[in-house]
Every structure is written in C-alpha cells, then in structure tokens.
Amino acid sequence: MNILIHFVHHELLNPTTGSGALFYGALFFVIASALGTFLRRGVKKLLKLDLHRHIDRTYALFITPLVQIAIYVFFLNPIFTSHPRAPFNRDRPFNWR
C-alpha cells in the first residue's frame, strides 16, 4: 500500500516525471474533448430549437470549430510548455559550458 501511495504522490502527480506528464496530458485531453463535445452538441441543439431563425446558422456553424480549436489549444498548451527551464542570467545569456 505504501508503494502505491508513494507512486501516486511522487510520480503520478508530478508533471516533471514521465508518468505524471502522461497522466496530466490524458487528463487535459479528456477535459478538452468533453468541453468540445458539449459545445458542439449545445450549438446543434440551440440551432434545432431556434424556430424563428434568430440565430445565424452560418455564423454558428463557422464559429463552433474555431472555439473547439481554442479549447484544445488552451487545455493542451500546458502539456507542451511544462518542461522546466533554466533561469536566465543577464551577465551570461547563453549557458556555454
């Protein structure tokens, strides 16, 4: 039991480890997919219920994929930018060793 607790707290929940990065990547992907699906279904239902045609269908169908792309970029950006970086040194901008 202690091994499992140690793995979860020190490996799985730490995004700098491989298993932690995969865990957070899968978590963010699932959240982004769920939000994208809810958005798409909501817009389709809204267009279906709009009997008086107050909503521009072309605009709604055009903007929905753009918002879905924005959702994916927002949620998947931390995956690709979460690697640790060395601090910047003004006296020596390039760390040549």
C-alpha positions, 0 to 999 in steps of 0.5 A: 500500500505504501508503494502505491501511495508513494507512486501516486504522490511522487510520480503520478502527480508530478508533471516533471516525471514521465508518468505524471506528464502522461497522466496530466496530458490524458487528463487535459485531453479528456477535459478538452474533448468533453468541453468540445463535445458539449459545445458542439452538441449545445450549438446543434441543439440551440440551432434545432430549437431556434424556430424563428431563425434568430440565430445565424446558422452560418455564423454558428456553424463557422464559429463552433470549430474555431472555439473547439480549436481554442479549447484544445489549444488552451487545455493542451498548451500546458502539456507542451510548455511544462518542461522546466527551464533554466533561469536566465542570467543577464551577465551570461545569456547563453549557458556555454559550458 
